[in-house]
Amino acid sequence: MLSVAIITKNEEERLPDCLKSVHFADDIAVIDSESTDQTIAIAKNLGARIFIEPWKGYARQKQSAVDHCLYDWVLILDADERVPPATAAVRYSTDSGCSSGLILWNWASWKDSTAL
């Protein structure tokens, strides 16, 4: 299972294409920094789970987005980034056990290993 984490602030123009490019994800968490445009409505309409939080700085905001994700495998994107269709197809290959060369970060395994 794959989660996508996205942080936003007034991204109504860029967010729709970003969200559409990760249609294959099992979970999408959008952490919004109190947008005043239609960012939140767009994210909801495209199936993302929304969390509204004040801006804490880039690293802390990204970490908060990861913390809200439901699954251990997390793809972190900015609203102006897109997953190309060919890359999305590779995700299906990894699910079926094929070796694709795609590297995804297993956040839970890394986080647990740093606690040792």
N, C-alpha and C positions, 0 to 999 in steps of 0.2 A: 504494500500500500504506500502511496506517495502523497505527501502534502506539499503545497506551494505556499510560501510566505512572501507577502508583498507589503511594503510600507508606502503610505500615500499622504499627500497633502495637496488638495486642489488639482487632481489629475484627471478630470473628467474627459479631457481630449485624448489622453494617452492610454488610460486604463482599459477601455473596452477591447482594444486589440491585444493587449497583454493577457487579459483574462481569457479571451477566445483562443489564444495560442496555447493555453494550458488546460484545454477542455478535457484532456485525458487524466487529469489529476483526480485522486480520490477525495481530496480535501484542499480547500483554498482558504487561507486566513489572510485577511487584509487588516492591517493595523493603520488606522487613519488618525492623523494629527489635527483633528478638528477642522476639516475642510469646510469652506463656505460655498462651494459650488455643488455640483450634482455627483461628486465622486462616490459618496456613500450609497445613494440610490442606484447608481450604475452597478456598483459591486454587488449589492443585494440582488438586483435583477438578473445578474449573470451567475448567481449561485454561490457567491463567496460568503463566508462567515465574517462579520464585521466586528472590530473592536476599536473603540474610540479612546485614544489616550493622548495626553499632552506630549509634545515633543521632548524627548529625553536625550537627544543626541543620536547621531547616526548608529553607532555600535549598539547602544542600549535599545534603540527602537527596533533594530534588526533582531536582537536577541529576544525581545518581547514577542516579535512575530513568530519566531521559531518556537518559543515556549507555548504559544497558543495552538500550534499545529497538533493534529490528532495522531500522526504517525511518525515513526522513527526516521524514515527517509524523507528529507526535506530539500526542496529546490527553492533557493532564495532569489527573487527577482526584484528589480525596480520596475515601476510602472511604464517606463519607456523601453523596456526590454521585451523581446518576443522569443518564444521557442519555435524554431523552424519546424515545418511539417515533417521533414526527414528525421529530425531528432525525436519528435513525438512518436514516430513509428518505431524507433529504437527502443523506446520505453516498453512497448508491447513485446518486443523480442526478449527483453530482460525478464519480463514476467513469465514467459514461456520456457525459460531456462537456457536460452541461446546466449552464446558469448558475443557481445556486440562491440566491446571496446569502450562503451560508455561508462564513465565513472560517476557514481552517485555517492554522496556522503551519508553514512549512517550515523546520524547525530547522536543517538542514544549510546551506541557503542563507543564513540569517541569521548563523549561526556563521562561515561563510566570509567574509561581507561585513565582519564586525567585525575580522577579522584584517588587513584592508588598511591 
